């Protein structure tokens, strides 16, 4: 009998001591936070908008994806660079115009829509928020959403001025709700631009004149707006928006330092890139190694290199004489993302918008309106700050070409060239120069893309098409 | 009460008798089995005392006993016999009779241990003896291959210590980790990738539970089958037995069944390409140097075989010692072991493991017994990069050209030296010397695993017992990755102000199970045997991770973070998953003739939506052993059992631990925190359920010489858990959900026969095969699903894991251009393909899953000499051979090396059976051109062994001595280009845990190895 008491006592003790109850099934994450609690206070929304911006640094957007990103694509598909045989031959399919639904920049596509989702998500929660800085954050979110759609439509759709049928052709889906289940159809290029203008106009009216580095501000939004109008061929609007940009362009003596982050002159929107915060070696998109061990992916095309005359400070600022001594090769390396002083790790701030663009947008729009005198004055504003001396005084198409040339020189390796050629209805024509510093070496394989080619609109990835039954592929693919 | 009384009376009488006639004498004899084979290791104890012994290798024994005492002879799988000692007893030669259909037929279904004879469901047990024959793999899962019908095993890759993908009866889920079986070691769940922490030498039994009648006992997690691993224990009343086993051998890469171009061939190929207009070949030495020129000769003189440079013949080594034994109330097993496999990459080490274990069972009181199984292991592994880029040595060994030297050479062909006098590695055309990087970019992992399981059993009555058990699996994992200052990577992307970059990250994983079990068992004399088990269990799983990265190291010799100038990343993470279970299981048999079992179990898991946490799973099974019926009088048939089972089992893997909740995470962005939407919650998430029906027949004939098991099963999995990818435009990636239904059906046969069974000569052959079929019955909204794989698509009504590709139609004999099939069935040049919504891709009907898979063996033994060979085979699966695509590029990548077959391109009209002309390199597009049949038969293992006869050992202190030579993967029959045993394609692209379609593609993961080893097993 005593034994049975022991047994029961023993059993009860262990059962009582170790048994848990149903409450253990309620688990809340340690590393994450319920969304509904994450967008309440003013500082929550500050964090939220930074979260939306941070998607810009993803590999496919302004990161250095080997498959190509906004950081590299518009120059890789252009005449500004030559494939370096010494390198890893990344992004070659873009450079050689061999992109297909099976090989395209899907990373960029997804990343741009991630920016859009995060902006929309914030806009959803901000409706119930009446606190400090609301208008500014709402403006930032809408500007980001517009910017991402603008980049998307530039890559996948036609640009209104590119051809007569552009506005009616399919652009991209313009997404304005944070709906995870959305399977949107593409809308016309005209409709996409209408939405972009709508968002940017709201943003320009509501955003702060100054925000922290890494965030958009009034000048940045107006520059984007002037670009949108320029792409649409609404010249006066482009001029008006550019006129709203008050930041001065970088003076000549600052030009070299902008690219190694020793000054920020003329920068309207850039993302600081510190080792302890973002720590992105974005420069690997162009090269790895130092000036004597360089392994370039792409080099400045010899044609472009020759266009920079010795009076032009940008020759020093944008192009780096470098070599791979082990292979006895010398290169015109791309300096814009090479590194800070003493560095070759490709870790520099991500520069996205500069005041110089407003000037060049304006000059181009003025020319198109026939205001050639004003256009020349505007253009000279930039040239005065780049050359020790230049001839100038162009008129007629020579002026147009001068504006276009200056745009190419100013924004080489800065995400514009492909779009510019595209909207001007011009072909891509590469000179048959090799990849070495003196133009010898191996040239890129496919040199030309006719202006009429369907390849000016990139294909959607098969994977994207499979997931969204409403997505229609571009013609030709 | 009466029985108890009479028992006591008997004891009392025996005691009196003993006093009266106590007379000690030595009894000796030989124990044999039913066919006169000597039985070693039979336990012989003097009943009611502590003294006992074991028979030796030849079945001989000798023991002291007193007249009137009783000797008890027991051996697993045989009927225990008792022999009383009379004054005239001097010799007892005994023949034991098998008590079950199979000698090794003990199956461990986790909560219970039973005999195969009364089993009503499909289970396969692998005994210690068999494991012992196959030991040279460091991971248990590899060892399961070819051992059990319906168990599909795909070796992940050849990396030392790497495991395998085990799929029991097909894919029960659309997510990788969720298709793995549940592994239980002495009651503690263990992750598939941690299996390498268990020493083969410690394993007593591996039981694979295939159908729902038994897996339902694991309700929540048994949907994909259960592998129950039981470690060894000692025998009671025996003196300590010491066992020592050791082996040593060499391993090397399995030889390629193709040849790479040598320096001369590659340069010729480059010249040919350039002549055909491949501009990029213009910078290659085949174009820039003239044949016969001194420059060309220089390259030829310094040519390399990169496989020789990068690889080595590695060493495998294993040493294990164990002690086991017991007294009347206690038994123990203790072991310690060390294993090493250096792998085949020169410049780094492979895998090394130290393990130790103590298993103890003791009766604390008459009504209280305690058992404790505690094992610890520490594994070290050097990690090469496993990705499709320049940092992967297994890619480099194919892509580097033979004319590229290991070091940068001066004009005399001597290596150039750096400032420290060390030779400078040649970055090659890849811009990166993997040779140097293996030294300057080391990465290694250290995994400490502690497995502890403690059970306390209270015996209320003979029928009722209560057990409280705790089972703990604790993994302490650390990874270190160092980019040394001055190393290859630092010179490419380093920061001169902060030279060197180091990451330490790690995990503490705790899995704790507390279980309460109330057991009722009844074995009535009238033949009714009933066992009922009630279960209440709580499982708690917590992971803690940390990561620190810093930069700026003053010396490459300093590796700890304290030496760094600046921390760039520091983070910790934690997550939890809990499970609460109630179960009731019952087994019944009547004289082992009529068998039945049933179970019900309710599980609640924390990763499901509110109100959806609980799922209820149940099973029932029946069996009838016709051979035990009186009316069945066929002498040739020993057992003829028909069984059927049906049941449901759950699964909770495949989604995040907090998938039902809407969540954000926080990152960093200039200015402060950044809120990042992290999870779109699905509050409707619930259990995935698998329903299995099974019909089986077991037939043992001719004195159990021919043993056959046949099973047919049908498994339907519904409410599949899956992260459903959303449209790219949604910007969220995917949402966890329950979607659709898949069905696996299969037919399994295993056959084993003793062709010769004589005392000195046996020859056994056996084999098994599983024929599998599967189908996706339903997907949400009927829409196709693209999993995280290379070219796999899931579509309703179609088989799983099919490759979804454009179809290659060969080369146009007139032009040399590659042709492809359009959706309309016509053949086209790539640019002329008709517009098609699917881009002319089709579900090829070719899947990564084999249609049939299995193994067979042959085992001779003649007077102690043994020869055993084990084969595995697979057929009907297709592998996308990206390895071949990378070395057969038709001019797309002229810089890298190619295989010799690349010369066979179209040259003139009429050429057939050729590769496309490099002129059309832009038309070389992803297609099924490199999709190859993965069929193979491989001799996994061959062992020649010799057991020294006890006559020879008599004068030595040894009980047994076995020496052997062993070879692994020595023979392979396949038409596949390369090694057909493919699991992981590229470990850093899709890692082990995230692999949905094992074996879908090759992409330069660690290749398979072969080995030769010699070994010795000693016991005394």
Interface residues (C-beta under 8 A of the other chain):
Chain A: X3 X4 X6 X7 X10 X11 X14 X15 X18 X19 X20 X22 X24 X25 X26 X27 X28 X29 X30 X31 X32 X33 X34 X35 X36 X38 X39 X44 X46 X47 X48 X50 X51 X53 X54 X55 X57 X85 X86 X87 X88 X89 X96 X98 X100 X101 X102 X103 X106 X109 X110 X113 X114 X115 X116 X117 X118 X121 X173 X175 X179 X180 X181 X182 X183 X184 X212 X213 X214 X215 X271 X272 X274 X275 X276 X277 X278 X279 X281 X284 X288 X289 X290 X293 X295 X326 X342 X343 X344 X345 X346 X347 X441 X442 X443 X444 X445 X461 X462 X463 X464 X465 X466 X467 X468 X469 X471 X473 X477
Chain B: X279 X280 X282 X283 X367 X368 X390 X408 X424 X426 X427 X429 X430 X431 X456 X458 X460 X466 X468 X470 X491 X492 X493 X494 X495 X496 X497 X498 X514 X516 X536 X538 X540 X551 X566 X567 X568 X569 X573 X574 X575 X576 X577 X578 X580 X604 X605 X606 X607 X613 X657 X658 X661 X662 X663 X664 X665 X666 X667 X668 X669 X670 X671 X672 X673 X674 X675 X676 X677 X678 X679 X680 X681 X725 X726 X727 X728 X729 X730 X731 X732 X735 X783 X784 X786 X793 X806 X837 X839 X841 X893 X895 X922 X925 X926
